[in-house]
């Protein structure tokens, strides 16, 4: 799994107290999940079914492409957030009853954004001209 995606998912789960389990995935792979590994493929398949049903309904209504969906039951909720593009990332999550839907969607969108951010490379700062350089001398008098 992807280290950056795992970090993004962990942060989402730490922040979003309404979310129990979640899976972050692309069309081709699971990037991070706290579901049992044996359930990952089934969860992605269910997310695809939910997205297809939602997309059909959105098209029937003439609305924008589906990017978020919630299904509420008497015992909890299932949330799906995905990017509008076909090759985009998605998060499927389960939550407790009476979850704060807007907050959960916000946290899931943040998770996707954080999973996509590239780790910034460390940049070496060149010494300022005229500034003394760090110089060390060995016992033999060599400068290093």
Buried (B, 14 or more C-beta within 10 A) or exposed (E): EBEBBBBBBBBBBEEBBBBBBBBBBBEEEBBBBBBEEEEBEEBBEBBBEBBEEBBEEBEEEEEEBBBBBBEBEEEBBBBBBBBEEEEEBBBBBBBBEEBBBEBBBBBBBBBBEBBEEEEEEEEEEEEEEEEEEEEEEEEEEEEE
